Amino acid sequence: MPHIELPDGLFGIRSAMAFRPETAKPLNELVEVLLRGPSSLTPGERELIATYVSYLNDCYYCQTIHGAIAAASLNDDEELVKRVKADFQHADISDKLKALLLIASKVQKGGKHVTAEDVEQARSLGATDVEIHDTVLIAAAFCMYNRYVDGLATVQPHDDEMYRARGKRVAREGYVTVSTEYLAAATAGR
Amino acid sequence: MAHIAIPEGLPGISGGFAFRPETAKPMRELAHILLHEPNSLAPGERELIATYVSSQNDCYFCQTSHGAAAAAHLGDDEIVKRVKADFQHADISDKLKALLVIAGKVQQGGKHVTAEDVQNARDLGASDLEIHDTVLIAAAFCMYNRYVDGLGTWQPRDESMYAAMGKHLATEGYRKPSTENVEVA
């Protein structure tokens, strides 16, 4: 049961966002820019970073929904998503993305864990300053989203098909567009 | 030196914001709503939560700038130091102490927050919205702190700069840069 009274029928971060639409707006805008805005990293690559950090933070809802969005963005390759979570160094992804995932994992532990060598390694494999910046911020932002979702003890169903269907929809339409629906429904229900 | 080429002379998060205005916008907006807009928790109380979490995350820039904002709201430097060192014995309300316990749990990880922690805050008068905002402030500072330290931003040791920044944040909030009018040593 959630720690506070959240709107019925919504799960994970959506229930928290519907409880407080004022903060939901910048939270959705931030994730939209970071994971779907113009970038030299593909949406699939950025979703893999979000999924990996959420996995390290042990947030079931976030790692499952972002894993589903990642798969939907990567030709439905659910195996790749599993591999990245379990052992990204041996996953079929670019060396540059591996170096960025290493930086993301350091950020997850704490910002000071990122070393000049980690950054130099990513740069030598072709990462730009914006890509490094965005990796740090995606990892940092998911340390927020994950804590928000678990800190309120939101309801997080174990239903692969639900996450798969939502993942496809978010990959197609984006976070802000999808959010207008559940935020409007919750506001109407007040 | 910062890990990436962020504009020079901008301390802490200001450097990250100037480097990437697209992400700065929602990050500023979020801080403004959580810390500055009208709320049943006073701005000074919310800045204390932000300061405490930043201190637990060992982020010098964030704990000092938000500590200065808290001090500007409360007209009291000592209470900020006391909250960071030992909030259970600081001169703050029991409700705020219960919310700081929740914030401290969120800093460790969302699952650390227990039903008892929340019930205790509620017994001391905390509303659902106050509990929600405490969780989100603590979570958000786990982001801001990691962003500031993860980029290796410049974090000068200059108390007068932070004091000026704190006054600006306390009066103007977070939508506009706080460093524009600050003389950086």
Interface residues (C-beta under 8 A of the other chain):
Chain A: M1 H3 I4 E5 A16 F19 R20 E22 T23 K25 P26 L27 E29 L30 V33 L34 G37 N57 D58 C59 I103 K106 V107 G110 G111 K112 V114 A116 V119 D129 V130 I132 H133 D134 V136 L137 A139 A140 A141 C143 M144 Y145 N146 R147 Y148 V149 D150 G151 L152 A153
Chain B: H3 I4 A5 G16 F19 R20 E22 T23 K25 P26 M27 E29 L30 I33 L34 E37 N57 D58 C59 I102 K105 V106 G109 G110 K111 V113 A115 V118 D128 L129 I131 H132 D133 V135 L136 A138 A139 A140 C142 M143 Y144 N145 R146 Y147 V148 D149 G150 L151 G152
